[in-house]
Amino acid sequence: MVELVSVFGFLGAITASFLFFPQVWESYRTGKTHDIAWFGIMIGLLNGVFWFVYGLMKADPFIYVTNSIFFIGVFLLMVLKKKYG
């Protein structure tokens, strides 16, 4: 049987992974990124990299898979900010 702690870990990983995707979709849909701060994007990128490396070092797929998806979302937002910003 799956442990309750693993269920919460999995749900946390899923929600964290897709944190930036609603903003990516809205920015893509509207072509507006003026109100998105570059500093926030840079912090998000660094956060994703640091947690990804930490997850690899700990050999914890919850951490490195989550943060690789998180990084992709932030990276896409950065691309849209560069294009529309």
N, C-alpha and C positions, 0 to 999 in steps of 0.2 A: 504494500500500500504506500502511496505517495505521502511523504511527510508534509504537514501543514506549513512548516517553514520553507520547504521547497516550492510550494504553491505560491506563497507570498513573494519569494525570491523571483520566481518566473513572472508573476504579474508585475512586480516592480521593474524587472528588466524590460518587459514589453512596453510599459508606459514610458519609461525613461528613453528607450530607443527611439520612440516616435515623437518626442517632445517638440522638435522643431518642424515636423512635417506639416502641421496645419498652417504655420506661418509661411512655409515654402509654397504651399498650394495657393494661399491667398495672394502672396506676392506674384506668383506666376499668373494667376487669374486676372489680377488687376493691373499688373505692371507697375505697382507702386511699392517702393521700399524706402522712401524718404525718411520715415519715422523710425527706421530700424538703425540702431547705433552700431557703427563699426566696432567699437570697443566691446560690445556685447557679443558680437560675432567672433572676435578674436579670443575672448575668454571661453566661449563655447568650443572653439577649435582646440585650444590648449587643454581644456577639461577632457575632451574626447581622447586626445593623444595620451595624456597622463594616465587616465583610467585604463585605456587600452593596453599600454605598456605594463602597468601594474597587474592587470588581469593576466597577461602573458607570463609575467614573472611568477605569479601565484598559481599559474595553470588553472585558472578559474574561468570556464566558458561563459558563465553568467555575466562576468565583468567584461571580458574582451569582446564577446559577440555583441552585447548591449552597446558598448561604446563604439564599436566599429559602425553600427547602424546610426547611432547618435551623431558620429563624426560626419557621415554621409549627409545627414539632414542639415547640419550646420554648414557643411561645404556647399551644398546646393543653395542655401540661403545666401552665402557669400557670393556665389556666381550671379544670382539674381540681383543682389545689391550692386555688384559691379556693373551689371547690364542696365539696370533701371535707376540706380541710385543717384 
